[in-house]
């Protein structure tokens, strides 16, 4: 197996891992973002209990994607980390705050409101940082001789602020549709009412980013408008998922709103990948430029191909076991 094949396989594995993290941990972060707007403390208990059995397992995909990047594409780390030190630190700090609040909130009575705030702040910061990182990837980096030469705050621009806010709203939409699936009564009705408002926000951000991107990165413009007959299938499918979400909310469906929102994220993510492929370090370093030695890639690949089926199996089993509704007064803590 030559280097070309190994690099391609690793790009697919890492892309799959990142996609799984966004889809499976997004609704968890979304619930945290929505925490201050919940009807009451019982609703917050239900929101947190709905993800209690799965939230830490969902982050396995983030670890897989990060470790895979380090081993298979070391150039990504040598450019991304200097460029995104602050953004990545904020993301990790947010995830830590969220995790601590998740575990300690149920054990506290007198200071529970502070843990509520920590859960919201941690989720919001992590979601915004992830969106800003995506925006930075779209706009590109200043590089010379495979090294980052830009400033510490080049990642923070009006465009990346917009993508950060968009990620927060998108995750909140995932959170409400997850809550529709997992709750009942007045909590579910609250989620039904909030979902269309968040969808409007997602659509507005979606079009704003689409209009702004060609001015940030002309290469993306050429990619999209040079292959209209093929590449535009993806935003078309994302739009179809939005329409399906509206229909399912009107019909008071429970599973379909969540699946539709996952579809919006999936096709938007694939659209981003297609916009840049095969560039992995903007503006022009491809997956083959950034690849490690074929021997290193093959050694890591053997272990990853053994681990991924295990992760998929226990993830599917966990979601199946805890597939029912979460009711007020019930939980896993």
HUSUL-V305502 format. One line per field, one symbol per residue. ss: DSSP state (2 for helix, 1 for strand, 0 for the rest). phi: phi as a letter, one per 40 degrees, with the letter a starting at -180 (. if undefined). burial: 1 if it has 24 or more other C-alpha atoms within 12 Angstrom, else 0. Layout:
# HUSUL-V305502
ss = ???
phi = ???
burial = ???
This chain:
# HUSUL-V305502
ss = 002222222222222222222222222222222222200022222222222000222202222222222222022222222222222222222222222222222220000222222222222222222222222222200011001100000000022222222222222222222222220022222222222222222222222222222222022222222002222222222222222222222200002222222222222222222222001110001100000002222222222222222222222222222000000000000
phi = .ccdccccccccccccccccccccbcccccccccdcccdaccccccdcccbdcbcccccdccccccccccccbccdccbccccbdcccccccccccdcccccccdccbbcbccccccccccccccccccccccccccccgbcbafgbcbcccbccbbdcccccccccccccccdcccccdcbbagccccccdccdccccdcccccdccccccddccacccdcccccbdcbcccccccccccccccccccccfcbccdccccdcdcccccccccccbdccbbccacccccccccdcccccccdcccccddccccccccccccbcccbbcgbibb
burial = 000001111111111111111111111111111111010000111111111111111111110111111111111111111111111101111110111111101100000000111111111111111111111111111100000100000111001111111111111111111111111100111111011101101110110011001001101110110000001001101110111111011000011111111111111111111111111111111011111101001101100100010000001000000000111100100
